[in-house]
């Protein structure tokens, strides 16, 4: 039976919902990464160190994002998810605008905490909504459309945020984008209907306690390895997107105007292609060989290693940008695979909570530690007298590509042994 006030999904509406929610994700990622994209002018204005930038871009945000995500996800598994994502968008956008008013590191940290708390209500309910608009065999491409928010948010941040910052200052970029987000929150409320929970699945819709969902990640080897692989990939991806723009400006001679045009187009297009291709590939081949959900991200990470090293050591930003297109292509392409695995392996009434648990691991390890790892190594290299400290720090990320690829290979092995993406009960 449909819940009161909900809609049973139809094919004509499903993809439009995925696109609209993908826009929401893009906006959240834009707000999340704007600090990293504008790191150089913010650092100069507020007199910050790389370690402080790493804390603000990563751990300060990730801790509150992850912790507050759990109660919001519990509510989303029981209440109206559309209202939750709309209210969350309005909240984080207001705090994004507040970032532009910060006069010191403490005020900026408080505003970043607010952004993290607001964004906690974005992705877990959105994953659950999309899963209820699409059957299991189409969720890979649907969640790939949603995951396009990562490259689109990065592109918009570099293009729009970079342009506004170049002409009107970094504060104006935060305020303008924050106000736009408040308007988008209302747009979601007016255009997205709450779907019938579990309409596309065979499993009964019954509420599950938090500890039962958390235990499922421990006892289900597929879920456990997916959380580990996703966290390691997030470590690589967030470290990359948080610090490559600063490297381009600090060591390669790129200006804010160059960042707004060339970096945004190259990075955004490459990441979008990789994300979409992954989504369609895992849907096309995964129904015959479930291990594809692990092998595709593993292959992408391994392909990126040599291009990553060559790009970081290039002598000019045009050459560096051309070489980094391959790592850009695969830096977020793991997302459709890991999210689809989780959405398909848990019951409909667990999806928001399961997504929140996944994001808890991915954001604490990836977003929380990844940017900080680079900042700490960069400051240490600077203290040792290095003139290329940020390049050294980013080169230290290289082994993590290989470790993350191995973890995704283990996901594929677990899926091969399970011989199914979805348990019989889901």
Secondary structure, 3 states (H helix, E strand, C coil): CCCCCCECCCHHHHHHHHHHHHHHHHHHHHHHHHHHHCHHHHHHHHCCCHHHHHHHHHHHHHHHHHHHHHHHHHHHCCCCHHHHHHHHHHHHHHHHHHHCCCCCHHHHHHHHHHHHHHHCCCHHHHHHHHHCCCCHHHHHHHHHHHHHHHHHHHHHHHHHHHHHHHHHCHHHHHHHHHHHHHHHHHHHHHHCCCECCCCCCCCCCCCCCHHHHHHHHHHCHHHHHHHHHHHHHHHHHHHHHHHHHHHHHHCCCCCHHHHHHHHHHHHHHHHHHHHHHHHHHHHHHHCCCCCHHHHHHHHHHHHHHHHHHHHHHCCCHHHHHHHCHHHHHHCCCHHHHHHHHHHHHCCHHHHHHHHHHHHHHHHHHHHHHHHHHHHHHHHHHHHCCCCCHHHHHHHCCHHHHHHHHHHHHHHHHHHHHHCCCCCCCC
